[in-house]
């Protein structure tokens, strides 16, 4: 029975199991057919490695201090545990204890992104909701643009990594390596597009209507019946290229004017259901931290993801409009959580 330098992982696991069953080191050596000294050395090293550090006595928190912490946590949104405790003049509390206390009364969350709504914005949002409260939203075409980059939004490349495995390497490129501008629309249960804006083109009033002429009008709108065109309401946000007098006049020549062109309140992406469609598409194209090596490849991914969005998903989004309007009125023009 020769002495070996190292024990295998399987042998180490067996030693631990035999020790748990009450076997002596000598018996384990016989069972594994290993030198007794090798077994004893592994057991001694393992016991040394498992020695617990002597913990310092923790600072006790009184009921009065606990109330102060609760009040500070409610008042100081997104503050660190240290800042909250320091505001209460409570010192000497380790981070683990601070976090354990705060977990009973608060949650770690990210700040929500919301448009800056002032009083005027809220009033206009309320007026908009009242104006369209009786609208048949199945006849509204909701449109918007989305920019997709090669790398995706920051923080999307997160997920579980198995123990012992290395995290995959991600390319780091300035400004996400460039991107593609995409335009699309949804109406009832139908997806219009998506259409790709030519690379390098900045959408101003002239390039915007030229883009719509070459894509939306020639490839989709012209195929619709006269009755459909008569009843359709066109929605677009207040981007400068959309809301300019030039673009408005051009749409009017196409027959999209007055009640057929929806007025849109400022700072209101939460009211446009197509924003939820963009979220669905982005989740699909960037799942598992996916990155792309060319603009054409990311555009192909957008097209593939859009094809996988079925009519029921789109219908759910467009039918949510009645609820959104009621929420805006209930919030007195405030932001809604869609």
N, C-alpha and C positions, 0 to 999 in steps of 0.2 A: 504494500500500500504506500505508494510514493506521495511525498508532499508536493502540492501544487501551489503556485504563487497566488492565483486569483480564483475566486469562486464565480461561477456563472450566475446570471440573474435568476435562473430557475432554481439553482441551489440555494441562493439567498432567500428566495420566497419560501422554499421548503423548510429552511432553518427557522424562520419566523413562525411558520405554522406548527412545527414540532415543539417549539418553545411554548406556544400558546396552549398546546395539548399537555404540557407538563413534562416533556422529555428532558433528560439531562444532556449536557454537551457531549458526554462520552457516548451516549446512546445515539445521538444525532450523527456523530462521526461514523459510527458503525453502519447506520442506515444509509448514509450517503457515500460510504466507503472513502472517506476523506480523512486526512490526518487530524488528530484531536486538537493539536495546537492551532491549526488553521481555523477550525470551528470556534475555538475559544477566543482567538484574536478578533474574529468578525463580531462575536457577541459583545466583547468589551468595547470595540470601536463604536458599535451601534448604540450601546448604552451611553457612551460619552457624548455621542452626537445628539441624543435625545434629552440631554440635561436641560431643564427649563431654566430660563434666566429668572433671576430674582426680581419680581415686580415690585415697584415702589408702591406704597399705599396710595390709593386713589383719593383725590379730593372729594369729600362728600358735598352734595348739593342740597341745600335746604329747600323747603317747600316755597319760601318767599323768593329765593333765587330762581327756582324753577318757573315761577309765574313771570318774573322779569325776563327770562329767556324766551318764554312763549310770546310775550308782548313784543320783544325785539325782533323775533323771527317773523312775526306777522307784519311788522313795520318796515323791516329791511329786506326787501325782495332781492334775491340772487346774491346775498352777502355770504361770505365764508363763515364757517363755524367759529373761527377765531375772532372775526370781526363782531359777530353777534355776542359772544361771551365778553369780549372786551368792552362793548358798549354797556354791558351790565355790571362792569367792574368786577368780574369774576375771573380770577387768575389761577394758575396752577392746575388746570384741568387738561389732561392729555387729549389729543385729537380723537382717539378711539372712543373716549367717554363722551366728548362733546357730540360726536356724530350719533352715538347710541341714544343720547338724550333727545337730539333733534329729530331722529327718525320717528319718534313717538308723536311728534307734533307738526312735522313738515315733510316735504318731499324735495328731492333734488330734481330740478327741471330747468330746461333751457328757456330763454326769453322768447316769447312769441313774436313773429314778424307781422306787423300791422302797418297799414298806410297811415300817415299823419293826418288825422281828421280834426279839423277845427269846427267851430260852431256853424260857419257858413256851409262847410261840406256836409255836415249832419242834416242841416235843413234841406239842402238840395237832394240828399239821399231819401229823405222822407217824402219830399214832393214827387220824386221819381217813382217811389213805391206806390203812392196814392194814384198817380197818373196811370200806371200800368197794372193796377190791381185786378182789373176785369179783362185783361188781355188773354187771348188764346195763345199760350206760349209754344204750342206745337207748330205755329206758323212763323216763329222767330228764328232767324239764322244767327247763331252766336259765333263771332269770329275773333281771332287773336293771332299774334305771332309768338313764337318761342325760339330761343336760341339754345342750341345743344352744342356742347364742346366735346373734344376728344376724351377728356378725362372725367367729365361729370362734375357736379357740385362738390365743394369741399365737404369732407366728413362722410361721404357716401360709401367709401371703401372700408366698411367695418363689418365684422362678422366673427363667428366662432372659429378658433384654431385649435386643432387637436393637440393634446399634450405631447411634447417631444417634437412637434413639427414647427418649422420656421414659417413666419408670415411671408406671403409672396411679396416680391419686389414690385413697386409701382413706379412707373416713369413720372418724373416731376418736370413739367414743362411750364414755361411762363404763360400766363393767361389760359391755362388749360390746353395749350397747343392749337388754339384757334377753334372756330366753330361754324355751324351752319344755321342760317335763319330759316325757320319753317312757319308757314301760314296754313291755317286750317279753319274749318267751320263745322258746327253741328246743328242739326235741325231735326226735331222730333226724335227719330231713331236712326238717323243717317249721318255719316261722317263725310264731310266735303273736303277732299284733299287726302293727305297733306300735300302742299305744294312747296317747293324749295325756291327760295330767293337766290338769284344768281350770286355766286361768291364775289365779294368785293363791292357789291351794290349797296349803297346806303339809301334807305327808304326816305325819300322826301316826297313832296306832293306829286311831282311828275312821275318819279319812278314807282310810286305806290300804285297810281291808277294804271300805269302801263303794265305792272305786274298783274293786277287784277284782270285787266283786259286779256292778257295772254294765258292766264290760268283759270281763274274762277269763271269768268264770263264765257270764254270760248270752250272750255272743257266741261263745264257743269251747268251753268245757268241757262245757256242757249238751248239745252235739251229739254228744259222744263216746259210744261204747258202754259198757255196764256192765263188760265185761272190760277195756277200756282203762283205765277209772277205777280198777279194782281193782289193776292192775299199775303205774300211773303213780306216780313218785316226784317230789315237788315240792321244788325247790331255791330258796332265797332266802338272801341274805347276812344279816349280823347288824346291819343298820341298826336303830335303836331302834323304828321303826314296824313292822318285820318281827318282831323277836325279843321284843316285849313279851308279857306273859301274856295281854293282851286279844286281840291278833292270833292268838296260838297257839291260844287257846280257840275263837276264831271259825273258824279253819281246821279245827279238830277237829270242829266241828259240821257242816262240809262233808265230813267223811270223810277229811280229810288230816291224819293224826296218826301218832304212833309211827314205824314204819319207812317210812311213806309221806311223811313230812316229813324231808328230809335234814338232819342236823346239819351245821353249817358251821364250819370253823376260823376263828379271828380273823385279820384282816389278810391275806386270801388272794384278792385279785382275780385274781392270776395263775392260779388254779385254775379260774376260771369261764370257759368257752369263749365265753360271750356277750360278754365284753369284747372279743374279737377281732371279733365282728360289729359292735360299736359303731365300732371303728377303720375297718372297711370302709365303713360308712355315712358317717362323718365325712370320710373321704378323698374320697368321691364328692360330698357336698354342698358341701364347701369347696374343690374343685379349682379351680386357676387363681385363687386368692385371692378366690373368690366371697363377696359380702356380700348381706345381705337387708334389706329395708326394713320388713318387718312380721313379727309372730309367725306369722301364717297362712302367709306365703310360705315361711318356713323349715320349718314343719310339713309343707307340701306337698312340699318337697324331701326331707324325711326319708321320707315315704311312697313317693315315686317311687324313691328309692335302695333302700329295703327291697324293693320289687317286683323290682328288678333282681338281687337276691341269689337265686341259684338253689339248688335242693335239694342239689346236689353240694357247694356251698360250705358249707352248713350241716352236711351229713353229715361233711365233713372235720373241722369243728370238734368235733362231738359225739363222733366216733370218736377224737379225740386224747386222750380222758380216760385211757385205760389208760397211755399214755406219760407223761402228767402225773403220775399217781400213782407210777409207777416213778421218775420224776425227783425227786419229793419225798423218797422213801425214800433214793435215792442221795445227795441233798443233805442228808440227816439233818434234814429239815424246813425247809431253807433255800429261798430264793426261786428259782423256775425262770424261764427266759427265754421264756415263751410270750406 
